[in-house]
Amino acid sequence: MPNVTLRLYTLFRTATGLEEIKQEVPPGTTIYQVLCSAAQRVGPAFRDLIWDKDTGRILPFLIGVKGRIEPSTGGILNEVVEDGAVIILMDPVGGGLERPLKGLLNKIHRSGMSD
């Protein structure tokens, strides 16, 4: 079964007190399913950063995987994870931080830590 790591940054790390959540998941598991599983394990501190309490909809945050950053509200949640995948979760950012964040993800991807 694939092993997946959720790497938490910014508010995700502060709220949960965790840097990473490691999981073993069945083949064919999507990023959305990884988040659901993590929410069951970690509890409300994590869950309330992922889903709106009133509507159950995904909240806006950033997901980094395979050297790219995408919004949680896009199609990335349907992507199937591979063994060894590192999925980065972070708050939405502004003020010109996009380029440094892409650089960080590219560095992680090149080091072999992301998949």
C-alpha positions as CSV (number, residue, x, y, z in Angstrom):
1,M,0.0,0.0,0.0
2,P,1.2,3.5,-0.8
3,N,2.8,5.6,2.0
4,V,1.9,9.3,1.9
5,T,3.1,12.3,3.9
6,L,1.1,15.4,4.6
7,R,3.6,18.2,5.4
8,L,1.9,21.0,7.3
9,Y,2.9,24.6,7.1
10,T,1.7,27.9,8.6
11,L,-1.7,27.8,10.2
12,F,-2.0,24.0,9.7
13,R,1.1,23.4,11.7
14,T,0.2,26.0,14.4
15,A,-3.4,24.6,14.8
16,T,-2.4,20.9,15.0
17,G,1.0,21.1,16.6
18,L,2.2,18.7,13.9
19,E,4.8,19.1,11.2
20,E,3.7,16.0,9.3
21,I,1.0,13.3,9.1
22,K,2.2,10.0,7.7
23,Q,-0.4,7.6,6.3
24,E,-0.5,4.3,4.6
25,V,-3.4,4.4,2.0
26,P,-4.9,1.9,-0.4
27,P,-3.9,2.1,-4.1
28,G,-6.1,4.6,-6.0
29,T,-6.5,6.9,-3.0
30,T,-7.1,10.6,-3.9
31,I,-5.7,13.7,-2.2
32,Y,-9.3,14.3,-0.9
33,Q,-9.4,10.9,0.7
34,V,-6.0,11.4,2.3
35,L,-7.3,14.6,3.8
36,C,-10.5,12.8,5.1
37,S,-8.3,10.1,6.7
38,A,-6.0,12.7,8.3
39,A,-9.0,14.6,9.6
40,Q,-10.3,11.4,11.3
41,R,-6.9,10.8,12.9
42,V,-6.1,14.4,14.0
43,G,-9.5,15.7,14.8
44,P,-11.2,19.1,14.7
45,A,-8.0,21.2,14.8
46,F,-7.2,19.8,11.4
47,R,-10.7,19.2,10.0
48,D,-11.8,22.8,10.7
49,L,-9.0,24.1,8.5
50,I,-10.1,21.9,5.6
51,W,-13.9,22.0,5.5
52,D,-16.4,24.8,6.3
53,K,-18.2,23.9,9.5
54,D,-21.6,25.1,8.1
55,T,-21.6,24.0,4.5
56,G,-19.1,21.1,4.5
57,R,-17.3,22.6,1.5
58,I,-13.6,22.7,1.1
59,L,-12.0,25.9,2.4
60,P,-9.5,27.7,0.3
61,F,-5.9,26.8,1.0
62,L,-2.9,25.7,-1.1
63,I,-1.8,22.2,-1.9
64,G,1.7,21.4,-3.1
65,V,2.4,18.2,-4.9
66,K,5.0,17.1,-7.5
67,G,6.6,20.5,-7.7
68,R,3.4,22.5,-8.3
69,I,1.1,24.5,-6.1
70,E,-2.7,24.5,-6.7
71,P,-5.7,25.8,-4.8
72,S,-7.7,23.3,-2.8
73,T,-10.8,24.5,-4.6
74,G,-9.6,23.2,-8.0
75,G,-9.3,19.7,-9.3
76,I,-6.2,18.7,-7.4
77,L,-8.3,16.9,-4.8
78,N,-9.2,14.3,-7.3
79,E,-5.6,13.4,-8.1
80,V,-4.5,9.9,-7.1
81,V,-1.5,9.8,-4.8
82,E,1.5,7.6,-5.5
83,D,3.7,5.7,-3.0
84,G,6.1,8.1,-1.3
85,A,4.1,11.2,-2.2
86,V,4.6,14.3,-0.1
87,I,1.5,16.6,-0.1
88,I,2.2,20.1,1.3
89,L,-0.7,22.1,2.9
90,M,-0.4,25.8,3.5
91,D,-2.6,28.9,3.9
92,P,-3.4,31.0,0.8
93,V,-0.7,33.7,0.5
94,G,-0.5,37.0,-1.1
95,G,2.0,39.8,-1.5
96,G,4.4,38.2,-3.9
97,L,5.1,34.9,-2.1
98,E,4.1,32.7,-5.0
99,R,7.5,32.6,-6.6
100,P,9.4,31.6,-3.4
101,L,6.8,28.9,-2.7
102,K,7.2,27.5,-6.1
103,G,11.0,27.5,-5.6
104,L,10.5,25.6,-2.3
105,L,8.3,23.0,-4.0
106,N,10.7,22.6,-6.9
107,K,13.6,22.0,-4.5
108,I,11.6,19.4,-2.6
109,H,10.6,17.7,-5.8
110,R,14.2,17.6,-7.1
111,S,15.4,16.2,-3.8
112,G,13.1,13.2,-4.3
113,M,11.1,13.9,-1.2
114,S,7.9,14.6,-3.0
115,D,7.2,11.3,-4.8
